[in-house]
Amino acid sequence: MHKRRLAAGIAAVLVLAFAGAWWFASGGIPDREPAAWLTGQDAAHRGQWTAGPARPENSLAAFREAATNGYAVELDVQLSRDGHLVVFHDYELSRMTTATGDVADRTLAELQELSLLGGSETIPTLREALDTVGGRVPVFVEIKNEGEVGRLEDAVAREVSAYEGPAAVMSFNPFSLARVAAGAPEVPRGQLAGALRDEGLAVHEVVLLSNLLMNCKSQPDFIAYELTELPNVCTTLQRWRGRPLLGWTADSPAERGAGRTRCDAVICNPGALR
């Protein structure tokens, strides 16, 4: 009897220790109320773009169209070689331009000489994108950084903090969000996550990130999670704690409608915004 009680006691301590570690790793309860505008409307993924050159993804024309139609704008930022914030999704240029090589290897002037999909739109800076939206709708700025954290995050923190409209920062990298928090704690932060299949990550990285177990580092105000993986235990817990949940990415009105039953707002490709 004594041994059974001892074993039960040890098991209880281990369970409590695990629960405490999990509670801490997953971020606990946020220390501020989320802004209502975070989920006030669905978001246009890289703007409300077309497949052709008239309104390419992550172009000023795509952002203008989304804002005109009342959709929040999601966009991607990275640094040019000379340290400017440019709005472009891929690290490599060839899908959206006739050039090859990485965005990070070209200066801003060189990048802005390139046309997007052969049309009149060019690669914008983050400031140009924010000025185009002009506070009409919220902007979600995704930091594209798989390398060293620092310059990019600091630049984003300065730019978004100076912007007068509603804007938040998102990233898959919790260390990027922590860096933004250090430079601009007032800017809402969103932890991006999902199944993370075929991303070239180590198993332990997939486990930690897909289960939001690095929230202790990023301390996000909201979560943006892969729509096809919802609902799940980790996002349900985060919503219970008070963190709004955005789902990405809906490709059709049906997916958008279904997403609305699983989360608080949906990030949509153009096909879902018709």
Secondary structure, DSSP 8 states (H G I E B T S, - for coil): -HHHHHHHHHHHHHHHHHHHHHHHHTT-S-SS---GGGGSS-EEETSS--SSSSS-TTSHHHHHHHHHTT-EEEEEEEE-TTS-EEE-S-SBSTTTSS--SBGGGS-HHHHTTSBSTTSS-B--BHHHHHHHHTTSS-EEEEE--SS-SSHHHHHHHHHHHH-SS-EEEEES-HHHHHHHHHH-TTS-EEEEE---TTS---HHHHHHHHTTTTHHHH--SEEEEEGGG-S-HHHHHHHHHT--EEEEEE-SHHHHHHHHTTSSEEEE-GGG--
